[in-house]
């Protein structure tokens, strides 16, 4: 099993949702791969912090955390955004009327596409999708626990 596959299945491994064979395979890989072992420890730490946060405990797991009440600035912020947006629209209409697209602006798009292709070939975005998948997994677990079927163990 390669590192990318192990990292993909790591949240399920931590939650104990894998078959015994898959758990054994991942455990063997983690024992032989220092990078994946470090990744597992970080993932376990994040899972612990996440569960403490959901339970309303502090970092020691002892005292309840008092939620902070945020003031509501929505009305003021939206009024300022509308004011800025109206001013921007007036400036854009004036500048757009006097400007034409030249050949050099298309060159910028070509350079951007070329650089993106180069970065993809170099593997810069290799773990980007896994990070998004991991965050999505945590979020869906939280939402499921909040809105899913209620247990009778209260």
Rosetta blueprint (number, residue, H / E / L):
1 X L
2 X L
3 X H
4 X H
5 X H
6 X H
7 X H
8 X H
9 X H
10 X H
11 X H
12 X H
13 X H
14 X H
15 X H
16 X L
17 X L
18 X L
19 X L
20 X H
21 X H
22 X H
23 X H
24 X H
25 X H
26 X H
27 X H
28 X H
29 X H
30 X H
31 X H
32 X H
33 X L
34 X H
35 X H
36 X H
37 X H
38 X H
39 X H
40 X H
41 X H
42 X H
43 X H
44 X H
45 X H
46 X H
47 X H
48 X H
49 X H
50 X H
51 X H
52 X H
53 X H
54 X H
55 X H
56 X L
57 X E
58 X L
59 X L
60 X L
61 X L
62 X L
63 X L
64 X E
65 X L
66 X L
67 X L
68 X L
69 X L
70 X L
71 X L
72 X L
73 X L
74 X H
75 X H
76 X H
77 X H
78 X H
79 X H
80 X H
81 X H
82 X H
83 X H
84 X H
85 X H
86 X H
87 X H
88 X H
89 X H
90 X H
91 X H
92 X H
93 X H
94 X H
95 X H
96 X H
97 X H
98 X H
99 X L
100 X L
101 X L
102 X L
103 X H
104 X H
105 X H
106 X H
107 X H
108 X H
109 X H
110 X H
111 X H
112 X H
113 X H
114 X H
115 X H
116 X H
117 X H
118 X H
119 X H
120 X H
121 X H
122 X H
123 X L
124 X L
125 X L
126 X L
127 X L
128 X H
129 X H
130 X H
131 X H
132 X H
133 X H
134 X H
135 X H
136 X H
137 X H
138 X H
139 X H
140 X H
141 X H
142 X H
143 X H
144 X H
145 X H
146 X H
147 X H
148 X L
149 X L
150 X L
151 X L
152 X L
153 X L
154 X L
